[in-house]
Amino acid sequence: MSQYLPSKPEALKKIKHIVVLMLENRSFDNLLGWLYDGEDIPNGQEFDGLNYSLWNPLDNIDPNGVPFIEKVSARKNGETYQLGRKKVYDPPVDYTLPKPDPGEGFKDTNYQLYSYYEVAGLYPPFATNMGFVNNYKNAMLSGTYTYQDKPSDPRDIMACYTPEQVPALSSLAKNFAVCDQWHCSIPSQTLPNRDFFHAASSCGQVNNDPNGNCDAKTIFNQIQDAIDNDDRTDLSWKVYSGTQDGKQFSLTRTIMTALQSYEFNDNFQNISEFYKDAANNQLASYTFLEPQFSGPGQNDQHPPIDVRSGDQLIADVYNAIRKSPAFNETLLIFTYDEHGGCYDHVTPPNYATPPDPKKPAGQFGFRFNRLGVRVPAVLVSPYIEPGTIARPAGYDPYEHTSVIKTIQLTFGLEGHLTERDKAAPDLSGVLTRDTPRTDIPDVEEPKGYIPGTTSGAANDLNHISADALAKMTGKPKPKDETQLHDYIHDTYEAHFNGDKGADIKKKA
């Protein structure tokens, strides 16, 4: 079968629900690069994964003080590391790699892709992806090290997880569809990529800092417009947040100002409500799921959080959908906002459609004319053949705004948000079956992980979230980093679900 899948909008008539779980800061190679290592690729397809010939240079110095360039090969997490033919060490499997957190901003990503911090804006060169190890070394010395992380071996950025180490994501990738040509929308951080996922624009922002807000119209607003203006009573949308302490916090609502009206309070719920809605056949037309981003029970997989926490969340969400009466009418998507500085060997396209070609360049002079690094993307539906390695027909790979395009086609929404989602390939081609499968597999779950036990130190995303809430509410952000989690959840809860929010909800 061909894995280059043309758009097939008629296939979307089978779908009444689209559910997305977006996790944090992992590249495709980091979690799925070894997916088919040593195995035959199903159905005569191609799979662009890892092999031992892939490497990155490390600027090193020998015992005599002579500089040399060391070739650091891609390897499996927990696999013996060798320098040339000499065994250097035999590390145990570490589910928190990379540790500390790599650089992930625009200029760090430039270095990872081009080995330069500054890259031509109008006519960017082709990337080589040969700067990950040296950038990780630089980040530990002058970047993430300032967050009190202890420097570690920069070679660890080349250690990628095996299918046995992330079994839920890997088993679903093999039993349904994995997209090995899915890139994040811009070569940078979390917030602008999440902006693109919702709005096909980041309002000119390229990094998380200094502005965590985006006032662009979102796909949620487009759905709501159809409900309000076209009497589309068949449509609905929900955002569920993975809070463990009973207090809400939605990153999506915090950063997208078009979603901050109190009238939308019922559209934002705790993730515990998602499991109930799935079981009771009450899924929305479009559902977006957020992990827990901080504090006890953090499961977003943001380095250096234990990846098994997010893999368990993937299993839980899949099980909820698989057991739901709506399963045969649901397209379930697992993906990640950006690569988070983790190694990937595939060169991103050096072209992309800007959201608005008439507007000047954004932050750092970036023209939004190239995509970011590959991220994991797994699609689940009974209309997907097992072992599918999905790639779009044509020149453009899948990217985050492919989801927006798919939602618009599925639910008959008129128009587009920006030129980016207008040009994006949609996901309809992956639904190749005329009848739903009956061989729906169980998911493999991570071993040795106790749910709710992970908790990480405050990271850049937590700081930016707190800054956005401080700007929104006027409540000062705490100076003590250990108080950030409570501040974020308490401040969000008081603002949206306090007296004013409760009053608006009561009137609605």
Secondary structure, DSSP 8 states (H G I E B T S, - for coil): --SEE---GGGGGG-SEEEEEEE-S--HHHHHTTTTTTS--GGG-------TT-EEEEEEE-TTS-EEEEEEE-EETT--EEETTEEEE-----TT-S-S----SHHHHHHHHHS-S---SSS--------HHHHHHHHHHHTGGGGT-----GGGGGEE--TTTSHHHHHHHHHSEE-SSEE-SSSS-HHHHHHHHHHS--TT--SSSS---B----HHHHHHHHHHHS--TT--EEEEE--SSS----HHHHHBGGG--GGGGGGEEEHHHHHHHHHTT---SEEEEE---SSTT--S--TTS-HHHHHHHHHHHHHHHHTSTTGGGEEEEEEES--TT----S---S----S-TTS---GGG--S-S---B--EEEE-TTS-TTEE-EESSS--EETHHHHHHHHHHTT--S-SSHHHHHS--SGGG---SS--S--------SS--TT-------HHHHHHHHHHHHHH-----SSGGGHHHHHHHHHHHHHHSHHHHHHHHH-
